[in-house]
Amino acid sequence: PARVAAALRASAVAIGTSGQCAVGAGLIEAEGAVETLLLPESEVTPLACAAPLSPPEPEPSPTPTPLTPIVTPTPTPTPAAAPTTSFKWHPPRLVRTRGRTARVAFRFASDQSPATFLCAVDRGGYRVCGAGLARSFAIGAHMVRVEARNAAGLLDATAAVFSFRVKPVG
């Protein structure tokens, strides 16, 4: 028991200003902890801890850095698909007339809305034509080509084409 008390006294180190001493791997109070070692009272001596240690220095706080905004990448929009053009209404393939011309009408459609339409008649160039075309055609073979343009400005790569013939009656 005397050796235990001496060993405890030798290994006691002050912890802060709490009046506690560190002994070996655990904490004991300067008074009473030795009693827990079941030593006879005649051999219990309060431990004299070394001088209290200065409180531990606080860890330096890191230099504040400006907050960096978290930038969430904006998904790159996938290019919109080009519209598909179709004829909603067209005349029969053979149009008969009693005169030298026949008045014929067409209606166009697109799988995308809103859409604008460009039309080409026979060998002419494309012109804006709205959602329909109505005009007179002379006797002979004719072709109407239509392309839709969507809101993103994409143009149908394959025009809708309708061919027909105007023939005199008789």
Secondary structure, 3 states (H helix, E strand, C coil): CHHHHHHHHHHCEEECCCCEEEECCEEEECCCCHHHHCCCHHHCCCCCCCCCCCCCCCCCCCCCCCCCCCCCCCCCCCCCCCCCEEEEECCCCEEEECCCEEEEEEEEEECCCCEEEEEEECCCCCEECCCEEEEEEECEEEEEEEEEEECCCCECCCCEEEEEEEEECC
